[in-house]
């Protein structure tokens, strides 16, 4: 009966390897997804900066023409 603890430890080690492998997969997958999200958000931020510049220039043109 001394083999029962050995089998139990083997099963525990196998479960540990499976769980750690799954965790590593999840972390890598989410890291890749988040990097893509950051790129998209940066593109939106760049567009918003352009829009802000356009609005400032439009406001300056309106102020210069005296249409207020």
C-alpha positions as CSV (number, residue, x, y, z in Angstrom):
1,X,0.0,0.0,0.0
2,X,3.0,2.3,0.0
3,X,2.3,3.1,-3.7
4,X,-0.9,4.9,-2.9
5,X,0.8,8.1,-1.8
6,X,3.1,8.0,-4.8
7,X,0.2,7.8,-7.1
8,X,-1.6,10.6,-5.2
9,X,1.5,12.8,-5.5
10,X,1.8,12.0,-9.2
11,X,-1.8,12.9,-9.8
12,X,-1.4,16.2,-7.8
13,X,1.7,17.0,-9.9
14,X,-0.1,16.3,-13.1
15,X,-3.0,18.5,-12.1
16,X,-0.6,21.3,-11.1
17,X,1.1,21.1,-14.5
18,X,-2.2,21.3,-16.3
19,X,-3.4,24.3,-14.2
20,X,-0.2,26.2,-14.6
21,X,-0.2,25.5,-18.3
22,X,-3.7,26.8,-18.6
23,X,-2.8,29.9,-16.6
24,X,0.2,30.6,-18.8
25,X,-2.0,30.2,-21.9
26,X,-4.6,32.6,-20.5
27,X,-2.0,35.2,-19.6
28,X,-0.4,35.1,-23.0
29,X,-3.8,35.2,-24.8
30,X,-5.0,38.2,-22.7
31,X,-1.7,40.0,-23.1
32,X,-2.0,39.7,-26.9
33,X,-5.6,40.9,-26.8
34,X,-4.8,43.8,-24.5
35,X,-1.9,44.9,-26.7
36,X,-4.3,45.0,-29.6
37,X,-6.8,47.0,-27.6
38,X,-4.1,49.5,-26.6
39,X,-3.2,50.0,-30.3
40,X,-6.8,50.7,-31.1
41,X,-7.2,53.1,-28.2
42,X,-4.0,54.9,-29.2
43,X,-5.4,55.3,-32.7
44,X,-8.6,56.8,-31.3
45,X,-6.6,59.1,-29.0
46,X,-4.6,60.3,-32.1
47,X,-7.9,61.0,-33.9
48,X,-9.2,62.9,-31.0
49,X,-6.0,65.0,-30.9
50,X,-6.5,65.8,-34.6
51,X,-10.1,66.7,-34.0
52,X,-9.1,69.0,-31.1
53,X,-6.6,70.8,-33.3
54,X,-9.3,71.2,-36.0
55,X,-11.7,72.6,-33.4
56,X,-9.1,75.0,-32.1
57,X,-8.3,76.2,-35.6
58,X,-12.1,76.6,-36.4
59,X,-12.5,78.6,-33.2
60,X,-9.6,80.9,-34.1
61,X,-11.1,81.4,-37.6
62,X,-14.5,82.3,-36.1
63,X,-12.9,84.7,-33.6
64,X,-10.9,86.3,-36.4
65,X,-13.9,86.8,-38.6
66,X,-15.9,88.4,-35.8
67,X,-18.9,86.2,-36.3
68,X,-19.5,85.7,-32.6
